[in-house]
Amino acid sequence: MKKILIVNWTQRNNVAGGVETRMENLHKILPNSELVSCVDILGEITNYTNAAVGITEYLEQRYKNDKDIVVIRDAACGIKSDIPQITIWANPFATLGEHFDNNFYREMSSLRLNAKNTIKVAIGKLLVDDMKLLGVEPDFIIPEAIDNKFWKPLNQKKKLRKKYNIPEGKTVGIWTGINHPIKNFKMFNKVMEKFPDIYWLKITKPMNFSREEMRDLYNCADFFILTSQIEGGGLSWLEATACDLPCIVSKTGCFCDFWDDRIGIRIDYDDFEQHCRAVQHILLNKVSPRDALIDMDLGLDTWEERWKKVVEKI
C-alpha cells in the first residue's frame, strides 16, 4: 500500500479552520497517510515561493528513499516534481487577484501553475472558473464536505450561553472570518450597528477556538451570518448549517453549487438593505438547515467515496 503524504503550509491540530479541517479529514479517511506541515519542516514561512521549493526538496528526498509515496497537497504548496501528486484547488487566488491589489494572491496563483501536470481536484464551480483564468482544467470536482456527526445541534442553549457568558434572553447572531474585504467585514460592522439589540458573536482570526468550542458557540446562537464577497468553499457555512442554524449568506463558495431555501436567506454581498431585511426576517421563516444539508449529500461518507476514486488513479 502506498504511503500518502498530505501536505499543507501549516497543520494545527483541532483548530476550527477550513484548510486544517480539510486535511485532517483526508488523514482520517485515507489509510497509511501522514500529515506534513511546511512550518514544522522548514520553520516560520517568510517567503512562500522559497517555502514551496523547500518543501518540494523535502518530499523528493522522501520519495528517493521510498518510491511508494503519493503526495496530496494544496495546489500552491510545492513546485514541479516527478513525485505522483494530487493537488487541491480550494482558494480562488486568480479571482482574488483580479479584485484586490495583493502580491500574496499573485504569488499563490504563480505557484499553482506548477501543479498543471498533477491530478487536479477543484472543490466547486467557483474554483473551476478560477482555474480557467490560469488556463487549467480540473480532473475531478469534489465539493467541500462536513462531518455532520460532529457538527450538530446540541440542544443545550441555556447551559452553553451560561458557560460562555452570553445573555440568555437575547437574540444572538454569529459571524466568523477575518478582517479582510473578502469576508465583507465592513458590511457586517454596519449590520451590527443597525441592530444593537442583537447580541453579536464576532469570531475572527487568529481563531484559537477548538472545534468543540466552535460547535458550542454555533449552538449558543440563533442565526449565522457571513456574506463574503468571494469564498472558495465556505466551511463555516457548512458547520453552521449542520448545527441547524438559519443562515444569511452570499452567492459564492459552496452556495454557488448548492442551495436550498431551507438553509435560510441568500443575498447580494454588497446590498446593505438586503442585509437588514434578512436579519429582520431570518427568524420569522420556518427553516430546517440541517435537513437541507443532509439531503444535499455533503457528509464525509460520500466525500470519502469520491476521494478514494481519485487516489486510485495514482
N, C-alpha and C positions, 0 to 999 in steps of 0.2 A: 504494500500500500504506500502510495506517495505521501511524503511529508508536505503539508500545506503551511506556508508562512503567510500570515495575514498582517500586512504592513500598513502602518499609518504614521503620521507625523508624531503623534503622541497617543498614549493609551492610559488614561486614568481609570482605575477600577471603580465601578459602582458610581460613576458620575452621570448625572442626568444631562448628557449632551448627545446630539444626534449622531455624530460620526463614531464616537466611542461605543455607543449603543449598537450601531450597525455592525461594527467589527466584532464586538463581544457576541452578538447573536450568531454571526458566522462561525465564530470559535465554538459556540455551543452545538451547532448543527453539523459541523464537519469533523469527523473523527480524524485523529492524528494531525491536528492543526496546532499552530503556535502563534500567539500574538507577538508581533515585533514592533517596538516603538522607536522611531528615529531619535527621539530625545534621550531615551535610555541608552542607545548605542553611541550616539555622537555628542551628547550634551546639548546645552541650550542652542536653539537654532537662531542665528542672526542673519543668515542668507539662505533662502530656500533652494536656490539653484545649487549652491555648494552642498547643501544637505542632501539633495536628490542624487548628486554624484557620490557622496559619501555612503549613503545607504545602499546604492547600487553596487558599489565596491564590496561592501559587507556581504550582500546577498550573493554576489558572484563567487566570493570565497566559500560561502556555504555550499553553493552549487558545485564548485570544483571538488569539494570533499564528499559530496553526496548528490549524484545525478537524479535521484528520485525525489526531487524537490519541485514544488509548484508555488508560485507567488500569486497572492491576491492582494492588490494594493489600490489605494486611491490613485486615480489616473495621473495626478501631478507628482506623486511621491516616488520619483525614480527617473532614470534616463534609459536610452535604448540598451537592450541587453539580449543575449541569446537564451536567457532563462525562460522557460514556459511561464507565461503570465496572463492573469485575468485582471483587468483594470475596471474600477468602479467610477462612473461619471455621475457624481452626485451634486456638485456645485456648479451653477451656471456662470462660470467665470467670464466667458466671452460676452455673454449678455450683460453681466455686471460691468464689464469694461466699457461697453457702449453707453451705459447710463452714468457711470461715475469715473471721474479722472483719478484713477488709483493705480499706482505702479504694482501693487500686490496682485490685483486681478490680471494685469498684463503678464506678470511673471508666471502666474499659475497657468494661464492659457498657453504660454510658450512651452512650459514644462509638459503640459498634457499632449502636445504634439509628438513627444517621444513615445507615446503609448499607441500610435497609429497601428502598429503591427501586432498588438496584443489582442486577446479576446476581450471585447469591449462590452460592458454592461451599463446601460443607462437606467436610471431609476424612474423615468417618466417622460411624458411628452415634452415638457419644457426642456429637459436635458437633451432629447433628440434634436430639438430645434437649435439648442445651444451648440451641439456638436457640429451641426451643419455649417455654422459660422466659421468653423475651423476646417471644413472640408472632410469631416469624419462621419462615418455611419456606424451605429451600434450593431453588434452581433446579436445581442439579446436586450430585451426590456424587462426588468424585474422591478415592479413597484415597491416602494417602501412598505415595510410591514411593522406590525406592533404585537408585542406579547400581551394579548388580551386576557391571559390567565393571571398576569401580574397587575397590569393596569386595569383597574375595575372599580366599581362603586364599593365603598367600604361600609356605607350606611351608618356612619358614626360621626355625623357632622357636629353635633353638640360637643361631644368628647374631644374631637380634634380641634375645634375652634378654641376650646379652653386650653388645650396643650400648647397652641401657638399664639395665645393671647389675642385672638380675633373676636370682635364683639359678636355676641350670639344673635342679637336682634337685627343686625344689619344685612342688607343685600351686599354680597361680596362678588366682585369681578376679579379675574386673574389674567395677567399678561406675562409672557415670558419672551426674552430675546436679548439683543444687545442694543446699546445706544448708538445706532447707525441708521442712516436713511433707509437702508434695505428693509429694516424692520418697521419703518414708519412710526418711530417712537415719538416724533414731534406731534403727529396727529393724535396718538394715544394720550399724550400730555394734555392736549386741548380737550379731549373727551373727559379726562379726569377732572379738569377744571369746570367743565359744563355740568358734571354730575357729582357735586361734593358730598351728597348724602350716601353715595355708594362707597363702601369700604374697598379700596383697591389694593390688590396684591401685585406689586410690580417686581418680577423675578428677573434680574438682569445679571449679565456676566461681570466678574467671574462667579459662576453659579456653583457654589460649594455645597449644594444640597445633594444628598444621596438620592437614589431613585425612590427609596421608601419615603423619604421626606417630601419629595415632589408629588408622589402619589397622595400623601396626606394633604398637601396644600390644594391639589385639584379637588379633593373631597371636602375641603373646607368651603369651596367657592360655590356660587350659584350659576355662574356662567363664565365662559372663557372668551377672550378677545385677542386676536393677533391678525392685523390686516397688512401683511408685508407687501412691499412694492414688488419684490421678486423673491421667490423661495424655490430652492431645489426640490426638497421633499416636503418638509414641514412635520418633523416627528412630534413636536409638541402638540400640533393639531390632533394627531392620531392618539396621543396619550390622553388628552382631554376628552376626546370623543369616546375612547374606551372606558373612561371613568364616568361616562354618561352625562357629561356637561354640555348643555346647549352652547353652541359656538357661533361667534361672529368672526368671519374670516373673509379674506380677499380671494380673487380669482387667479390664483397662481399655485405653484407647487403641486402637491398631490391632488389638490382640488381642481386642477385643470383636467385631470383624468377621471376623477371620481367625485360625484356629488349626489347628495340625496337631501331633500328638504327636511328630512327628519333630523339632520345634524344641527340645523339652526338657520342662520341667515348669512348669505354670501353677498358682499358689497364691493363697490369700487374703492380701491385703497386711498384715493385722493379726494373723496367726496365727504366733507365734514357732515353735511346734512344727513347723508345715508348712515353715517356712524351714529348720529344722535337718534335717528328713528330706530335703528337696530337695537341700541341699548334700551330704548323705551319699550320695545316690543318683544325682546328676546325671551322674557319670562312669561309673556302672555300666551305664546303659541305652545301647544302641546307637542313636544318633540321626543324622539327616542334615539339619541345619537348612537348609543352602543348597539342597538339592534341594526341600525343602518350600517355601521362598520362591519358587523359580523356578516351581514348579507353581501357586502362588497368583497368578502373573502380576502381580507388583508391581514390575516393572522399568520403566525410563524409556521404553522404546519404546511400551508400552501407555499410559503416563501422557501421553506426547506426543500420541497419537491423541485421548485424552479431552479434553485441554486445547485442542487445535485446534478441536474441535467447539464448545467454549464460546466461544472467540474469534470464531468465525464468526457467533455470534448478535448481535454488536455491529454 
